[in-house]
Amino acid sequence: MLKSSKAFSSFSVNDSEKAKQFYTKTLGLEVSEVPEMKGLLNLHVKGSENIMIYPKPNHQPATFTVLNFMVKDVEKTVDELTGKGVKFEIFDEKDLKTDKKGISRGQGPTIAWFKDPAGNFISIMEERK
């Protein structure tokens, strides 16, 4: 039934303007507004369908990763984003441990997580060679 349909992802934020600034200025991504839909944003990511970011007055941050970016070098990307003020999550749990930079290594892909201004989890994951 949906086999030939295109799909896209979406997630909510509590402040569209803060989200737009974060995704454009901090992460360096292209974001466009949908003028007829106040506060609705389209996040343009190379090789992907647009991702819809929508305002939600009673927004609750996702407790799971809403967006994953594949990068060549997680450590280099963590350093660059940290320099722009991004704070990476530190985990010290039974099944999930990160180093002091917030990078998980050797338990699957090399990966690090941070949150957007609305508290949603985003990851950067190292491309497999």
Backbone hydrogen bonds in HBPLUS format (Angstrom, degrees):
<---DONOR---> <-ACCEPTOR-->    atom                        ^
c    i                          cat <-CA-CA->   ^        H-A-AA   ^      H-
h    n   atom  resd res      DA  || num        DHA   H-A  angle D-A-AA Bond
n    s   type  num  typ     dist DA aas  dist angle  dist       angle   num
A0005-SER N   A0002-LEU O   2.92 MM   3  5.11 163.8  1.95 116.3 121.1     1
A0052-MET N   A0009-SER O   3.02 MM  43  6.43 155.0  2.08 155.5 152.0     2
A0011-PHE N   A0052-MET O   3.06 MM  41  6.64 145.5  2.18 158.0 168.5     3
A0054-TYR N   A0011-PHE O   3.12 MM  43  6.45 159.2  2.16 146.3 152.8     4
A0013-VAL N   A0054-TYR O   3.00 MM  41  6.20 143.0  2.14 148.7 152.9     5
A0056-LYS N   A0013-VAL O   2.94 MM  43  6.02 146.4  2.06 166.9 170.7     6
A0019-ALA N   A0015-ASP O   3.04 MM   4  6.28 160.4  2.08 151.7 157.9     7
A0020-LYS N   A0016-SER O   2.81 MM   4  6.02 160.2  1.85 150.7 156.0     8
A0021-GLN N   A0017-GLU O   2.99 MM   4  6.22 164.3  2.02 151.2 154.8     9
A0022-PHE N   A0018-LYS O   2.94 MM   4  6.12 163.7  1.97 150.9 155.5    10
A0023-TYR N   A0019-ALA O   2.91 MM   4  6.07 175.6  1.91 161.2 162.1    11
A0024-THR N   A0020-LYS O   2.98 MM   4  5.98 152.5  2.06 146.4 153.9    12
A0025-LYS N   A0021-GLN O   2.76 MM   4  5.43 144.0  1.88 141.4 152.1    13
A0026-THR N   A0022-PHE O   3.07 MM   4  4.99 129.8  2.33 116.0 130.4    14
A0027-LEU N   A0022-PHE O   3.05 MM   5  6.48 154.1  2.12 160.4 168.1    15
A0029-LEU N   A0023-TYR O   2.87 MM   6  5.63 160.1  1.91 157.0 154.8    16
A0028-GLY N   A0024-THR O   3.01 MM   4  4.70 124.8  2.33 108.9 120.8    17
A0044-HIS N   A0030-GLU O   2.91 MM  14  5.38 174.9  1.91 163.5 163.3    18
A0032-SER N   A0042-ASN O   2.93 MM  10  5.22 160.8  1.97 147.7 153.8    19
A0042-ASN N   A0032-SER O   2.78 MM  10  5.22 160.2  1.82 156.1 161.9    20
A0034-VAL N   A0040-LEU O   3.04 MM   6  5.59 151.6  2.12 157.2 153.5    21
A0037-MET N   A0034-VAL O   2.85 MM   3  5.44 160.0  1.89 125.5 132.3    22
A0040-LEU N   A0037-MET O   2.89 MM   3  5.57 166.9  1.91 148.9 152.0    23
A0041-LEU N   A0053-ILE O   2.87 MM  12  5.03 169.5  1.88 159.0 161.0    24
A0053-ILE N   A0041-LEU O   2.89 MM  12  5.03 169.6  1.90 143.0 146.0    25
A0043-LEU N   A0051-ILE O   2.75 MM   8  4.93 171.0  1.76 151.2 154.4    26
A0051-ILE N   A0043-LEU O   2.91 MM   8  4.93 164.1  1.94 141.4 146.6    27
A0048-SER N   A0045-VAL O   3.02 MM   3  5.57 145.7  2.14 149.5 145.9    28
A0059-HIS N   A0056-LYS O   3.02 MM   3  5.01 142.4  2.17 125.2 119.5    29
A0066-VAL N   A0121-PHE O   2.90 MM  55  5.92 165.2  1.92 153.4 152.5    30
A0123-SER N   A0067-LEU O   2.89 MM  56  6.39 159.8  1.93 156.7 163.4    31
A0069-PHE N   A0123-SER O   2.88 MM  54  6.13 158.3  1.92 140.5 147.3    32
A0125-MET N   A0069-PHE O   2.76 MM  56  6.04 162.9  1.79 160.7 164.8    33
A0071-VAL N   A0125-MET O   2.83 MM  54  5.96 159.1  1.88 150.6 155.0    34
A0127-GLU N   A0071-VAL O   2.79 MM  56  5.72 155.7  1.84 155.6 158.3    35
A0077-THR N   A0073-ASP O   3.05 MM   4  6.25 162.1  2.08 153.0 158.5    36
A0078-VAL N   A0074-VAL O   2.75 MM   4  5.95 158.8  1.80 158.2 164.2    37
A0079-ASP N   A0075-GLU O   2.98 MM   4  6.22 162.0  2.01 149.0 153.5    38
A0080-GLU N   A0076-LYS O   2.97 MM   4  6.25 158.1  2.02 148.1 154.0    39
A0081-LEU N   A0077-THR O   2.90 MM   4  6.07 168.3  1.91 154.5 157.5    40
A0082-THR N   A0078-VAL O   2.80 MM   4  5.86 155.3  1.86 150.2 157.8    41
A0083-GLY N   A0079-ASP O   3.05 MM   4  6.20 150.0  2.15 140.7 148.2    42
A0084-LYS N   A0081-LEU O   2.94 MM   3  4.98 140.6  2.10  97.1 109.3    43
A0086-VAL N   A0081-LEU O   2.99 MM   5  5.41 160.9  2.03 146.9 140.7    44
A0085-GLY N   A0082-THR O   2.95 MM   3  5.07 160.5  1.99 110.0 113.3    45
A0089-GLU N   A0113-TRP O   2.82 MM  24  5.61 166.2  1.84 151.3 155.9    46
A0098-THR N   A0091-PHE O   2.88 MM   7  5.32 146.7  2.00 156.6 147.1    47
A0093-GLU N   A0096-LEU O   2.81 MM   3  5.01 169.2  1.82 154.1 150.7    48
A0096-LEU N   A0093-GLU O   3.31 MM   3  5.01 146.5  2.43  94.2 103.8    49
A0099-ASP N   A0103-ILE O   2.91 MM   4  5.39 151.0  1.99 131.7 137.2    50
A0102-GLY N   A0099-ASP O   2.91 MM   3  5.22 151.0  1.99 110.0 119.4    51
A0104-SER N   A0111-ILE O   2.79 MM   7  5.34 175.9  1.79 168.6 168.5    52
A0111-ILE N   A0104-SER O   3.09 MM   7  5.34 154.3  2.16 143.4 151.3    53
A0126-GLU N   A0110-THR O   2.87 MM  16  5.45 168.9  1.88 163.8 166.3    54
A0112-ALA N   A0124-ILE O   3.01 MM  12  5.51 148.7  2.11 150.2 159.9    55
A0124-ILE N   A0112-ALA O   2.91 MM  12  5.51 152.5  1.98 155.4 163.8    56
A0114-PHE N   A0122-ILE O   2.90 MM   8  5.44 157.2  1.96 155.4 162.4    57
A0122-ILE N   A0114-PHE O   2.78 MM   8  5.44 157.4  1.83 169.1 170.4    58
A0116-ASP N   A0120-ASN O   2.96 MM   4  5.45 149.7  2.05 144.9 153.6    59
A0119-GLY N   A0116-ASP O   2.84 MM   3  5.27 165.1  1.86 121.6 126.1    60
